[in-house]
Amino acid sequence: MVADGIYYALGLAAGGGLVGWFTNHWFASPLYVLGAFCLWFFRDPEREIPSGPVAVSPADGKVVVVKPEKGGTRIGIFLNVFDVHVNRTPIAGSVTAVNYRKGAFLVASKDEASSQNEQNTLTVEGNGSRVVFSQIAGLIARRIVCFKKPGDKVAMGERIGLIKFGSRVDVALGPEWDIVVTPGMRVSAGSSVIARRGALAAAKEATEAQHGEANF
């Protein structure tokens, strides 16, 4: 569980206790319910990370966009309030950039949210590929948390942050990736494969790895 859930739950429980002390415990029950919801909302389950030349989903949710863009493909994933909100990196490599940008708070399921909403964008480079993905705030979610900074090394599926309450995550993949998801599919952060390296890119990567071992 993310620590934030415990803090919120304790605060709400304390508020409920005060309300119950001065009035009636029935009046305090909504605060207790909200506290329990926070404990559930900030859950952080372990995930089985796949192996091989793949990119995994950075978020739990529903795929709402698969769109050719800038020579590659952009995948948009919408997280509703019932989804796990911990975000993970699609590939292994080095974090080369983390850019925060202020913006609007449109409904995150709308495609305009990708360009207009407040967001935090990370770039990860590894194994000859560069993946850019954005944590995007929504109508309710107005708190983006990122654990990583430029220069950090990350493993595929490693936790990189979270967005509090409903939100969206967009992923930009280059032409070397074959997309395997379609709009309407549900995905899980760290465990669902959203793309595979194309045959030519995978062969090139394998050849480079063999040359590296030979030189070593």
Buried (B, 14 or more C-beta within 10 A) or exposed (E): BBEBBBEBBEBBBEBBBEBBEEEEEEEBEEBBEBBEBBBEBBEBEEBEBBEEBBBBBBBBBBBBBBEEEEEBBBBBBBBBEEBBBBBBBBBBBEBBEBEEEEEEBBBBBBBEBBEBBBBBBBBBBBBEBBBBBBBBBBBBBBEBBBEBEEEBEBBBBBBBBBBBBBBBBBBBBBEBBBBBBEEEBEBBBBBBBBBBBBEEBBEBBEEEEEEEEEEE
